[in-house]
Amino acid sequence: MPGQVYSEHVSDLPRESRIGGKYQRTGVVMDQANLSFVWLTGDAFEDVVDENGLAPGHSHPFDQLLYVIEGQLRFWTGDKVHDLAAGDVVYIPRDVPHGGRPANGKPVHLVEMFAPIRTDYLYTAEHQLAAGMPPRMADGSRTDGRDLYETAAAMGDSTFVKQSDL
């Protein structure tokens, strides 16, 4: 995976927007895990809560650690409800059903860490994974005008050498 230092300010990273802008996220990938930075508006998931005020959930084959940066989150794991606030953390083992939503109608900012790497989330870290690559065109393709050696050097690959350099 990345194997290279990556440094940016989280607020400058491109965000994916879902549910009419009520859920936004961006990602960063490490060698053995990935992070999602998530922003929820105060009314995210309010139209799908159950009689106990809980949002629908899901499960996945990844360990997950959730850390609340700002706001309050009503979160459930299995049959336990957690009322989380800024500074709180919850670990969710793989395959444990879970879900959450803002607790008091105010925005929530959190970070999620997944291990092993969620390959289905790699697109949220394209800004990192494609660093140094030509920008995408409207159809999603790229055109790279560099030669093999320039491209390899930009990607940190020093295995390509010209015979004349030996």
N, C-alpha and C positions, 0 to 999 in steps of 0.2 A: 504494500500500500504506500502511503505517502513517503515515509522515510526521510523527509526533509522538514526543516523548520518552517513554520508558517505563522506569520504575525500580522494581524489586522485588528481594527477596532470593530467589535460586534455590530455596533449601530451602522457601520459602513457596508456591511455584507448584504448582498441581495437577498430579499425575502420572498418565499413562496406565500401566497395569500389564498386562503380557503374560506368556505362558509361565508361568503359575502364580506370578506375582510375581517371577520371576527376571530380568525385563527391565522397567525402568521408564524413562519419559522424559517430558520436558516441552519446550515450545518457545517461542521468541521470534522474531518476524519483523522484518526490516529492510526498507528500500525495495527492495533488489536481491538479498537473500539471506535465509536463515533459519538459526537455530541449534537444535539439539536437545541437551539435557543428558540424558545416559544413565547409568543405574546398573545394573550387572550383578551378580548374586550370583555367588559363586565357582563354583557348579555350573551356571551358565547354558550351555546348548548341549552339556553333557557327554554327553548321550544320543544325539547325532547326529554326533559327530566321526568322521573317517575314520581309516584306519590310520596316518596321519602326525600325528594329534592336531589336525587342522584342522577348523573348523566349516564347514558349507556356506556358500556365498556367493551373491551376486547382482550385477547391474550395473544402472545407471540412467543416464538422459541428463542428469545433473547433475554438475558439479564438486563434489568433497567434500574437506574438510579435517578431519582427525580429530586431536584433541589429548587426550592422556591426563592427567587431573588426578590420579588416584590409582590405584594398583594396577599390574598387569602384564597386557598383552594380547598374545596370539599372533595375529597378523594377517597375512593374505596378500593380495597384489595380483598378478593374472596368475599367473606361475610363481615369484614371489619371496615368501619368508616373512620377516616382520618381527617381532622380539620387542621390543615397546614397553613402556616404563616411564613413570612419572610424569614429565612434562615433555617427552616425545617427541611429535613431530608427524609425520603422513604426509599427503601430498596425493594424491588419487586423481582422475585426469582422468575426464571423463564416459565412460561405456560400458566402463570397465575392470572386469572381474570382481574381486570382493574379498569378504572375510569375516573374522571374528575371534571370539575367545572369551577368557575369563580364562585366564591362562597357568599359574597355580599354585594354583588352587582358592580364591583369595581374591577379594573383591569388587573391581570396577573401576568407576571414575567417569570419564566422558569427555565431551567436547563435540564435536559434529559441526557443521560449517558447510556449507551447500549453496548453490550459485549456478548458474543463476538460482533463484529461489524455487521450492521444491517445493510446489506447490499441494495435493498429496495429504497434506502434513503440516500444513496450516494449522489443522486442528482441534486440534493440540497446543498452539497459541498462542491458543486462544479466550479465555483469561483476559486476554490483551492486546488482541486485536482487538475484544472485546466490552466493554472497560472502559467503565463509565458506563451500560451497558445494564441493563434490569431482569433479575433472575435468571430462569433457565429453570424452567419448571414440570416436573412429573414426566414429561409426555409430550414434553418437549423444546421446547415452544413458549414464547413470551414474550408478555406483555401490557404494553405501554408506555402509561401514562396521560398522558404529557406531550403538550402541543400541539406543532405543527410547529416553532415557534420555539425552545421549550425543548429539544426533541430535537436540532435542528440546532446549537444553542449547545453542548450537551453533547458533540457529536461534533466540535466545533471548526470547524463550517461557518458562516461569517459571510456567505454569499451570500443567505440568506433574510432579507429585511427587510420590515417592514410598510410599506405605502404611506404611512401616517400618519407614519412616522418619517423620510420623505424631505423 
